[in-house]
């Protein structure tokens, strides 16, 4: 009877570990949504790049919306010195270079999902590194915007990075539960054994 109960608990734990991989894999879908919102002082959103856009390289003339696109075109024709300043930060301005490092974030999310089946602690570590990397890159985008010297534009977190972070936190909570559950079961089993002995 006791062996059957242990086998049932092990099956439940294995199923739970498989389910723990799902939130990490959903990060790949979450990042299809905007990673950042670029807006003007008037809070009009002028660009919503996804992680995939930035990773593969972007053309600002295609990504930017009005009024920022109109300002950019005016600067290109009427302010060549500003264009030169932009090219110091972004050599192929208005095209942004691809950022292949961002693909490591996607790989991290997949690895965290795989590790959830093998080692919950490894999954937590990789998941947290993935989340920190996403937010670090968003901060870098803010710095790039500041270096361009366009005070009207501001970079804020998009729904994609928020959803991806939420999924990683859910996966972390599930991993912690799969670590804690066997410990709790072991304590309960020891208490039950003591009661029987007494």
Backbone as CSV, one residue per row, in Angstrom:
resi,resn,N_x,N_y,N_z,CA_x,CA_y,CA_z,C_x,C_y,C_z
1,UNK,0.835,-1.217,0.000,0.000,0.000,0.000,0.868,1.265,0.000
2,UNK,1.900,1.210,0.881,2.802,2.359,1.000,3.594,2.571,-0.290
3,UNK,4.009,1.429,-0.925,4.757,1.513,-2.181,3.915,2.118,-3.302
4,UNK,2.616,1.745,-3.312,1.697,2.290,-4.316,1.559,3.796,-4.163
5,UNK,1.481,4.238,-2.906,1.350,5.670,-2.622,2.605,6.435,-3.065
6,UNK,3.776,5.857,-2.813,5.042,6.479,-3.219,5.123,6.565,-4.751
7,UNK,4.708,5.467,-5.415,4.725,5.440,-6.887,3.780,6.511,-7.454
8,UNK,2.614,6.667,-6.812,1.632,7.670,-7.260,2.189,9.084,-7.082
9,UNK,2.859,9.314,-5.952,3.470,10.622,-5.683,4.568,10.942,-6.700
10,UNK,5.361,9.905,-7.039,6.430,10.084,-8.033,5.873,10.433,-9.410
11,UNK,4.757,9.775,-9.785,4.113,10.054,-11.072,3.592,11.484,-11.108
12,UNK,2.975,11.897,-9.999,2.438,13.261,-9.903,3.560,14.284,-10.014
13,UNK,4.680,13.992,-9.348,5.831,14.905,-9.388,6.413,15.004,-10.798
14,UNK,6.498,13.855,-11.488,7.019,13.844,-12.863,6.122,14.656,-13.800
15,UNK,4.815,14.512,-13.618,3.854,15.275,-14.431,3.999,16.778,-14.150
16,UNK,4.149,17.107,-12.865,4.295,18.513,-12.473,5.565,19.111,-13.080
17,UNK,6.647,18.326,-13.104,7.910,18.798,-13.704,7.728,19.087,-15.190
18,UNK,6.957,18.210,-15.875,6.686,18.431,-17.304,5.890,19.722,-17.505
19,UNK,4.917,19.957,-16.632,4.099,21.172,-16.729,4.927,22.425,-16.445
20,UNK,5.971,22.273,-15.613,6.834,23.411,-15.258,7.574,23.956,-16.481
21,UNK,7.808,23.111,-17.463,8.513,23.557,-18.681,7.656,24.516,-19.511
22,UNK,6.324,24.412,-19.395,5.419,25.192,-20.257,5.597,26.698,-20.114
23,UNK,5.606,27.274,-18.880,5.774,28.739,-18.783,7.048,29.243,-19.456
24,UNK,8.146,28.471,-19.352,9.401,28.900,-19.972,9.287,28.910,-21.503
25,UNK,8.574,27.927,-22.047,8.412,27.872,-23.499,7.450,28.963,-23.986
26,UNK,6.515,29.367,-23.121,5.600,30.462,-23.478,6.326,31.808,-23.585
27,UNK,7.515,31.887,-22.989,8.342,33.106,-23.111,8.611,33.406,-24.588
28,UNK,8.818,32.352,-25.398,9.092,32.525,-26.834,7.925,33.220,-27.531
29,UNK,6.697,32.891,-27.100,5.506,33.531,-27.681,5.326,34.942,-27.134
30,UNK,5.590,35.099,-25.830,5.424,36.427,-25.197,6.311,37.462,-25.872
31,UNK,7.492,37.029,-26.317,8.435,37.968,-26.929,8.094,38.307,-28.385
32,UNK,7.003,37.726,-28.895,6.460,38.164,-30.186,5.734,39.504,-30.032
33,UNK,5.374,39.820,-28.780,4.740,41.111,-28.486,5.842,42.150,-28.263
34,UNK,5.499,43.453,-28.268,6.538,44.491,-28.137,7.399,44.329,-26.880
35,UNK,8.716,44.338,-27.091,9.655,44.284,-25.963,9.762,45.661,-25.317
36,UNK,9.637,46.693,-26.149,9.759,48.074,-25.652,8.735,48.957,-26.347
37,UNK,8.313,49.998,-25.654,7.477,51.043,-26.245,8.323,52.302,-26.333
38,UNK,8.501,52.804,-27.537,9.221,54.069,-27.726,8.161,55.128,-27.969
39,UNK,8.146,56.147,-27.100,7.093,57.162,-27.215,7.673,58.571,-27.164
40,UNK,6.869,59.519,-27.667,7.237,60.935,-27.628,6.823,61.510,-26.277
41,UNK,7.192,62.775,-26.044,6.775,63.465,-24.819,5.259,63.508,-24.687
42,UNK,4.580,63.504,-25.817,3.110,63.558,-25.808,2.498,62.191,-25.513
43,UNK,3.358,61.192,-25.161,2.943,59.818,-24.863,2.341,59.095,-26.066
44,UNK,2.640,59.594,-27.275,2.243,58.892,-28.498,3.297,57.832,-28.777
45,UNK,2.891,56.564,-28.852,3.845,55.475,-29.113,4.260,55.530,-30.580
46,UNK,5.577,55.659,-30.801,6.091,55.809,-32.174,6.805,54.551,-32.682
47,UNK,7.083,53.605,-31.794,7.685,52.327,-32.212,7.443,51.282,-31.130
48,UNK,7.197,50.040,-31.572,6.979,48.929,-30.641,7.778,47.714,-31.110
49,UNK,9.101,47.781,-31.010,9.915,46.661,-31.506,9.791,45.422,-30.625
50,UNK,9.734,44.264,-31.268,9.779,42.995,-30.535,11.243,42.578,-30.396
51,UNK,11.484,41.602,-29.567,12.848,41.086,-29.407,13.365,40.561,-30.748
52,UNK,12.492,39.920,-31.517,12.883,39.350,-32.806,13.273,40.456,-33.797
53,UNK,12.536,41.603,-33.783,12.883,42.743,-34.642,14.289,43.235,-34.350
54,UNK,14.550,43.457,-33.060,15.843,44.031,-32.653,16.979,43.036,-32.926
55,UNK,16.715,41.749,-32.665,17.753,40.726,-32.870,18.173,40.633,-34.329
56,UNK,17.223,40.782,-35.238,17.537,40.633,-36.668,17.925,41.953,-37.332
57,UNK,17.845,43.074,-36.590,18.189,44.384,-37.149,16.942,45.112,-37.620
58,UNK,16.890,46.421,-37.401,15.699,47.200,-37.734,16.058,48.382,-38.611
59,UNK,15.112,48.753,-39.451,15.223,49.994,-40.214,14.285,51.000,-39.541
60,UNK,14.861,52.030,-38.922,14.040,52.997,-38.174,13.041,53.710,-39.075
61,UNK,13.371,53.876,-40.347,12.441,54.530,-41.266,11.181,53.696,-41.479
62,UNK,11.311,52.378,-41.295,10.135,51.506,-41.432,9.433,51.299,-40.100
63,UNK,10.208,51.270,-39.009,9.634,50.969,-37.695,8.983,52.182,-37.021
64,UNK,9.563,53.368,-37.236,9.037,54.566,-36.567,7.724,55.021,-37.180
65,UNK,6.836,55.520,-36.318,5.555,56.076,-36.763,5.607,57.591,-36.588
66,UNK,4.617,58.265,-37.135,4.520,59.716,-36.952,4.192,60.030,-35.483
67,UNK,4.649,61.151,-34.920,5.389,62.250,-35.555,6.904,62.036,-35.620
68,UNK,7.423,60.958,-34.991,8.879,60.753,-34.940,9.473,60.556,-36.331
69,UNK,8.746,59.862,-37.224,9.258,59.618,-38.568,9.437,60.935,-39.331
70,UNK,8.466,61.838,-39.199,8.558,63.155,-39.854,9.735,63.956,-39.336
71,UNK,9.972,63.904,-38.014,11.103,64.628,-37.393,12.418,64.054,-37.915
72,UNK,12.485,62.720,-38.015,13.693,62.056,-38.508,14.004,62.491,-39.942
73,UNK,12.988,62.518,-40.795,13.189,62.905,-42.206,13.610,64.366,-42.331
74,UNK,13.038,65.229,-41.489,13.433,66.650,-41.502,14.897,66.796,-41.097
75,UNK,15.301,66.011,-40.083,16.691,66.079,-39.616,17.653,65.591,-40.701
76,UNK,17.239,64.570,-41.450,18.102,64.023,-42.501,18.380,65.066,-43.588
77,UNK,17.362,65.889,-43.894,17.542,66.889,-44.951,18.076,68.221,-44.417
78,UNK,17.657,68.601,-43.207,17.987,69.943,-42.716,19.043,70.026,-41.639
79,UNK,19.490,68.862,-41.095,20.441,68.918,-39.986,21.499,67.815,-40.127
80,UNK,22.406,67.965,-41.120,23.411,66.911,-41.344,24.343,66.673,-40.157
81,UNK,24.584,67.720,-39.338,25.477,67.537,-38.171,24.846,66.583,-37.155
82,UNK,23.517,66.668,-36.997,22.808,65.738,-36.092,22.897,64.316,-36.631
83,UNK,22.819,64.183,-37.963,22.942,62.863,-38.585,24.312,62.246,-38.321
84,UNK,25.338,63.089,-38.383,26.693,62.604,-38.103,26.811,62.110,-36.666
85,UNK,26.161,62.829,-35.746,26.177,62.425,-34.328,25.477,61.075,-34.169
86,UNK,24.347,60.895,-34.878,23.635,59.618,-34.822,24.516,58.489,-35.326
87,UNK,25.290,58.770,-36.400,26.113,57.723,-37.011,27.301,57.324,-36.137
88,UNK,27.674,58.180,-35.190,28.723,57.800,-34.234,28.213,56.683,-33.322
89,UNK,26.928,56.753,-32.974,26.318,55.727,-32.113,25.808,54.555,-32.936
90,UNK,25.254,54.858,-34.113,24.624,53.855,-34.968,25.196,54.031,-36.386
91,UNK,26.304,53.354,-36.729,27.030,53.616,-37.988,26.172,53.576,-39.250
92,UNK,25.196,52.674,-39.313,24.365,52.544,-40.521,23.023,53.252,-40.371
93,UNK,22.982,54.287,-39.517,21.743,55.023,-39.266,21.083,55.397,-40.601
94,UNK,19.776,55.189,-40.780,18.750,54.827,-39.796,18.560,53.325,-39.577
95,UNK,19.485,52.505,-40.073,19.366,51.061,-39.858,20.137,50.663,-38.611
96,UNK,19.470,49.902,-37.746,20.128,49.364,-36.547,20.765,48.034,-36.903
97,UNK,21.972,47.835,-36.401,22.661,46.565,-36.636,21.908,45.427,-35.937
98,UNK,21.962,44.202,-36.487,21.380,43.050,-35.774,22.071,42.852,-34.418
99,UNK,21.323,42.325,-33.461,21.872,42.067,-32.121,21.725,40.566,-31.848
100,UNK,22.651,39.743,-32.363,22.513,38.285,-32.222,22.493,37.817,-30.775
101,UNK,23.083,38.619,-29.861,23.079,38.264,-28.424,21.663,37.969,-27.934
102,UNK,20.658,38.631,-28.530,19.274,38.455,-28.069,18.755,37.040,-28.317
103,UNK,19.342,36.356,-29.290,18.927,34.962,-29.516,19.310,34.086,-28.323
104,UNK,20.332,34.512,-27.576,20.730,33.775,-26.357,19.613,33.802,-25.324
105,UNK,18.812,34.884,-25.319,17.670,34.969,-24.401,16.645,33.884,-24.749
106,UNK,16.408,33.692,-26.045,15.468,32.651,-26.487,16.006,31.261,-26.139
107,UNK,17.313,31.075,-26.351,17.943,29.788,-26.012,17.847,29.549,-24.503
108,UNK,18.049,30.630,-23.721,17.946,30.528,-22.256,16.571,30.071,-21.812
109,UNK,15.525,30.604,-22.449,14.150,30.213,-22.094,13.918,28.732,-22.399
110,UNK,14.435,28.267,-23.559,14.279,26.854,-23.932,15.056,25.958,-22.957
111,UNK,16.293,26.363,-22.620,17.107,25.577,-21.672,16.455,25.503,-20.297
112,UNK,15.867,26.629,-19.862,15.177,26.633,-18.558,14.023,25.636,-18.574
113,UNK,13.318,25.548,-19.715,12.229,24.574,-19.853,12.745,23.143,-19.819
114,UNK,13.877,22.891,-20.499,14.459,21.535,-20.515,14.968,21.155,-19.117
115,UNK,15.655,22.104,-18.472,16.187,21.835,-17.125,15.079,21.587,-16.105
116,UNK,13.898,22.142,-16.354,12.770,21.914,-15.431,12.442,20.425,-15.331
117,UNK,12.718,19.667,-16.399,12.466,18.214,-16.403,13.561,17.442,-15.687
118,UNK,14.762,18.062,-15.593,15.934,17.350,-15.055,16.322,17.874,-13.670
119,UNK,16.593,19.183,-13.604,17.064,19.781,-12.349,16.375,21.124,-12.105
120,UNK,15.428,21.176,-11.185,14.706,22.424,-10.924,15.618,23.601,-10.560
121,UNK,16.699,23.335,-9.812,17.624,24.428,-9.439,18.307,25.018,-10.670
122,UNK,18.708,24.155,-11.593,19.308,24.616,-12.840,18.322,25.434,-13.658
123,UNK,17.074,24.988,-13.664,16.014,25.698,-14.383,15.791,27.089,-13.799
124,UNK,15.771,27.177,-12.474,15.598,28.485,-11.805,16.751,29.413,-12.173
125,UNK,17.988,28.893,-12.104,19.184,29.709,-12.395,19.157,30.241,-13.824
126,UNK,18.884,29.352,-14.791,18.874,29.759,-16.205,17.711,30.721,-16.463
127,UNK,16.550,30.440,-15.857,15.384,31.322,-16.022,15.655,32.733,-15.505
128,UNK,16.278,32.812,-14.333,16.588,34.134,-13.754,17.612,34.891,-14.599
129,UNK,18.630,34.165,-15.094,19.631,34.790,-15.972,18.973,35.333,-17.244
130,UNK,18.025,34.571,-17.772,17.296,34.983,-18.978,16.522,36.270,-18.715
131,UNK,15.839,36.316,-17.577,15.034,37.493,-17.249,15.922,38.724,-17.025
132,UNK,17.023,38.546,-16.298,17.955,39.657,-16.048,18.525,40.165,-17.378
133,UNK,18.843,39.242,-18.300,19.383,39.627,-19.611,18.390,40.479,-20.398
134,UNK,17.111,40.101,-20.336,16.077,40.872,-21.050,16.010,42.305,-20.540
135,UNK,15.963,42.450,-19.214,15.843,43.788,-18.624,17.124,44.597,-18.798
136,UNK,18.268,43.906,-18.782,19.545,44.591,-19.024,19.550,45.176,-20.436
137,UNK,19.083,44.376,-21.414,19.073,44.878,-22.790,18.098,46.043,-22.940
138,UNK,16.976,45.974,-22.253,16.023,47.092,-22.321,16.678,48.369,-21.793
139,UNK,17.448,48.239,-20.711,18.177,49.398,-20.166,19.185,49.922,-21.188
140,UNK,19.822,49.000,-21.938,20.765,49.402,-22.984,20.065,50.179,-24.097
141,UNK,18.840,49.770,-24.431,18.063,50.504,-25.442,17.795,51.932,-24.977
142,UNK,17.499,52.074,-23.676,17.283,53.413,-23.098,18.545,54.259,-23.195
143,UNK,19.710,53.619,-22.940,20.992,54.342,-23.025,21.287,54.746,-24.466
144,UNK,20.961,53.847,-25.415,21.177,54.146,-26.834,20.327,55.342,-27.247
145,UNK,19.091,55.352,-26.776,18.189,56.466,-27.068,18.752,57.777,-26.506
146,UNK,19.277,57.714,-25.277,19.862,58.914,-24.655,21.094,59.380,-25.433
147,UNK,21.902,58.415,-25.920,23.117,58.762,-26.680,22.783,59.437,-28.006
148,UNK,21.628,59.089,-28.576,21.218,59.717,-29.834,20.885,61.194,-29.635
149,UNK,20.590,61.557,-28.387,20.337,62.965,-28.068,19.000,63.471,-28.563
150,UNK,17.986,62.590,-28.582,16.629,63.025,-28.958,15.797,63.065,-27.681
151,UNK,15.696,64.226,-27.043,15.030,64.311,-25.744,13.536,64.005,-25.790
152,UNK,12.939,64.113,-26.984,11.497,63.867,-27.099,11.136,62.392,-26.930
153,UNK,12.097,61.501,-27.214,11.811,60.066,-27.198,12.152,59.439,-25.847
154,UNK,11.295,58.501,-25.423,11.608,57.731,-24.207,11.292,56.258,-24.452
155,UNK,12.078,55.397,-23.832,11.925,53.951,-23.989,11.372,53.377,-22.696
156,UNK,10.271,52.624,-22.810,9.637,52.006,-21.638,9.409,50.519,-21.901
157,UNK,9.259,49.720,-20.835,9.016,48.281,-21.040,7.718,48.048,-21.809
158,UNK,7.771,47.116,-22.748,6.582,46.744,-23.517,5.879,45.553,-22.888
159,UNK,4.707,45.238,-23.433,3.904,44.126,-22.896,4.637,42.791,-23.049
160,UNK,5.485,42.676,-24.089,6.204,41.419,-24.341,7.174,41.064,-23.226
161,UNK,7.995,42.045,-22.815,8.993,41.776,-21.761,8.304,41.546,-20.414
162,UNK,7.176,42.228,-20.194,6.436,42.032,-18.945,5.813,40.642,-18.900
163,UNK,5.203,40.220,-20.024,4.592,38.885,-20.086,5.653,37.796,-19.958
164,UNK,6.800,37.987,-20.629,7.891,36.999,-20.564,8.423,36.874,-19.133
165,UNK,8.578,38.009,-18.449,9.055,38.002,-17.055,8.054,37.289,-16.150
166,UNK,6.760,37.525,-16.395,5.701,36.885,-15.600,5.756,35.366,-15.788
167,UNK,5.965,34.926,-17.031,6.057,33.484,-17.311,7.259,32.860,-16.592
168,UNK,8.390,33.580,-16.605,9.595,33.067,-15.926,9.353,32.972,-14.419
169,UNK,8.671,33.957,-13.856,8.368,33.922,-12.413,7.426,32.770,-12.069
170,UNK,6.455,32.487,-12.960,5.565,31.331,-12.737,6.380,30.041,-12.775
171,UNK,7.267,29.920,-13.782,8.129,28.740,-13.876,9.011,28.579,-12.644
172,UNK,9.528,29.692,-12.124,10.367,29.661,-10.914,9.566,29.156,-9.718
173,UNK,8.345,29.680,-9.582,7.476,29.250,-8.460,7.174,27.755,-8.558
174,UNK,6.914,27.269,-9.774,6.629,25.839,-9.966,7.861,24.987,-9.666
175,UNK,9.040,25.479,-10.068,10.282,24.757,-9.760,10.514,24.676,-8.252
176,UNK,10.265,25.793,-7.562,10.429,25.803,-6.100,9.468,24.808,-5.447
177,UNK,8.246,24.741,-5.983,7.257,23.789,-5.447,7.727,22.354,-5.644
178,UNK,8.344,22.065,-6.808,8.811,20.691,-7.055,10.040,20.337,-6.217
179,UNK,10.771,21.358,-5.737,11.899,21.116,-4.823,11.377,20.886,-3.402
180,UNK,10.428,21.730,-2.999,9.923,21.705,-1.610,9.021,20.498,-1.344
181,UNK,8.211,20.094,-2.334,7.231,19.019,-2.144,7.847,17.713,-1.629
182,UNK,8.929,17.187,-2.247,9.519,15.938,-1.733,10.048,16.081,-0.300
183,UNK,10.551,17.276,0.032,11.066,17.504,1.392,9.919,17.423,2.395
184,UNK,8.800,18.072,2.043,7.612,18.039,2.915,7.102,16.607,3.060
185,UNK,7.051,15.858,1.939,6.582,14.456,1.981,7.482,13.596,2.864
186,UNK,8.791,13.859,2.786,9.749,13.093,3.601,9.556,13.379,5.088
187,UNK,9.331,14.661,5.417,9.093,15.029,6.821,7.821,14.364,7.336
188,UNK,6.771,14.380,6.497,5.497,13.738,6.880,5.684,12.243,7.101
189,UNK,6.456,11.596,6.203,6.703,10.149,6.307,7.466,9.819,7.598
190,UNK,8.438,10.654,7.953,9.215,10.430,9.191,8.322,10.579,10.422
191,UNK,7.439,11.590,10.380,6.512,11.796,11.508,5.566,10.612,11.656
192,UNK,5.064,10.123,10.506,4.148,8.971,10.529,4.851,7.732,11.068
193,UNK,6.128,7.547,10.676,6.911,6.401,11.157,7.147,6.483,12.668
194,UNK,7.392,7.696,13.172,7.588,7.899,14.609,6.325,7.579,15.397
195,UNK,5.168,8.007,14.826,3.884,7.744,15.484,3.622,6.247,15.570
196,UNK,3.932,5.529,14.475,3.727,4.067,14.465,4.629,3.395,15.488
197,UNK,5.883,3.877,15.556,6.877,3.291,16.490,6.450,3.500,17.945
198,UNK,5.850,4.680,18.218,5.449,4.962,19.600,4.098,4.332,19.907
